[in-house]
Amino acid sequence: MSLLFEKAYGCLAGLALGDALGMATEFLTPQQIEEHHGWVDGLVNAPSWHPHAALPRGRVTDDTEQALALAGVYVHDGVMSAEAVAQAILRWADEQGEHLELYLGPSTRRALAALRAGADPRESGRAGKTNGAAMRAAPIGIVHPGDFDGALRDVIEAALPTHGTRAAISAAAAVAWAVAEAMQADATVESVLERAMAGAVRGREHGVWVWTAPIERRIELARRLVREAADERAALRALYDYVGVDMTVAESIPTAFGLVELAEGDPMRAAIYAANIGGDTDTIGAIAGAVCGALRGIGAIDGDLLRQVEEVNHLGLEQVATDLVYRVHLT
């Protein structure tokens, strides 16, 4: 296997595992997670009263599915465009059936309604300021290892249909640039996190203005809290208390990068931390798992857990990684 393929496969696998581990604990507080599950270090079922109780253990959510929809745009269209992304997200939504309401975010919900009503894909996401563009941005980094200008161009195209604000594009650029850095042979945890902060700065130059705290400063805060914490539990508590775990980009995105630092780039540790931190656990886990998976490669992924998630979801991640590396990046 080539190094690019190992990293691409690791990125997609880390994304899916972070999503699947966090699916059952999303919306819960750390106290509720401990009460119902103890310390989550594997796939669990959501409580009977939870919105995800209808989903089987190991099921991924929109984080993985929309990321794979973006990967499909590259494979089938060759280039990323707002128009192709809009069609891919609409197809994804139509395929979900009754499950769509279980995990559809507010920004994507509004954008889908606008697109179905005939809105321009370059205008339909002008109100989107949550983390939906960031959660699906990892394939952009896979396709653009070390090419940060190219990654930014594709981030903008991929975000516009649902999340066309400066806040959302800043967050998506942070994720895509982190993965693009992690895909390089000499990448380190430090270089990945620094590149994420630089991507947040550049991404904020694009889209409709909305107010949010600068994402790069929030990442800086998350990293400092982790470094100053006495142990991993204290670090998780500090991130929960002072950065936050909501779907807003100023909370979930910096916290995900805080977990990258806490996990020291280990995708399984990052995914497990995310499943236990509370709030938007699946998205936080998907982002942290994708970044760490790209950094460490498929060899750092728990093969048994990955097989379980593949059996439940039939994702075909190995083939997607092959397509992104050999059919898209190398062409």
Secondary structure, 3 states (H helix, E strand, C coil): CCHHHHHHHHHHHHHHHHHHHHHCCCCCCHHHHHHHHCCCCCCCCCCCCCCCCCCCCCCCCHHHHHHHHHHHHHHHHCCCCHHHHHHHHHHHHHHHHHHHHHHCCHHHHHHHHHHHCCCCCCCCCCCCCECHHHHCCHHHHHHCCCCHHHHHHHHHHHHCCCCCEHHHHHHHHHHHHHHHHHCCCCCCHHHHHHHHHHHHHHHCCCCECCCCCCHHHHHHHHHHHHHHCCCHHHHHHHHHHHHCCCCEHHHHHHHHHHHHHHCCCCHHHHHHHHHHHCCCHHHHHHHHHHHHHHHHCHHHCCHHHHHHHHHHHCCCHHHHHHHHHHHHHCC
